[in-house]
């Protein structure tokens, strides 16, 4: 139900490059290994674009799924916490 938001993924790379950045060795500007975060403000300084379009965005991926009658559990997990 989720994608691993790495800087070299096509959609993430396009956003990073459109915001004036680049991806080198799988890292934003060759240093940061993620493409979504609450901090890292130095990657969010372009005042001409919104938060969703910055090199590093704080906008999460959100998906809706309908619970099925046979569903017993809902597990919410993140490796970035």
N, C-alpha and C positions, 0 to 999 in steps of 0.2 A: 504493500500500500504506500510505500514511500520510495523516494529516490535518494541516492547518496549525492549530496550537492557538492561535488568537487569542482574546483576552478576549471578543470579541463573538460568538463561535460559541455556539450554543444550549447545548450541554453544559457548556462552560467558564463561560459566564455564569451558569448555574444554580448551579454549584459556588461561584463567587465570591460570588454573592448569598446563598446558604445559609450561607456562612462569615461573613457580616456586611459584605461589601464591595459595591461597585457598579462598573459599567462606564460610563464617560463618554468620548465621542469615541474609542471603540475601545481605551481604556486602563483598567486596574484603578485605581480611585479617581482616575481622570483623569490618572495619571502613568505607570504602568508598562505598556509595550506588549506584554507577554507574559503567559502564564498558567501556564507551567511553567518552573521554574528550580531550580538547586541552592542559590543564595544568596537574596538579598532576604528576609532573616529577619523584617523588620518586617511582612511579609504572612503570617507563619506563627506568630502569637502566641496563637491561640485554643486554649487547653489542653483545652477540652471536646470537641474533634474530632481525629481522626487526621490524619496527614500527607497522606493521599489526599484529604481534604476541605477542606484549607486554601485560602485565596484563591489563593495561588500554591503549587502542589504540585510536589514533586520526583519524583513517581511518573511514570515514562515510559510512553508507549504501546508495548505489545509485541504483535506479531502473529506468528503462525506460518504459514508457507507451505511446502508440500511442493515439493521440487525435482522438476522434470519431466525426463524423459530428454533432451529437446532443449535444456535449459538449458545455456549455456556459461559464463555469468558471473553473479556475485552482486556487486552494487554497493551498498555501505552509505554513505549520505551524510547530512549534517545541515548546515543553514545556521546553526545556533546554536552551533557550536563555535568 
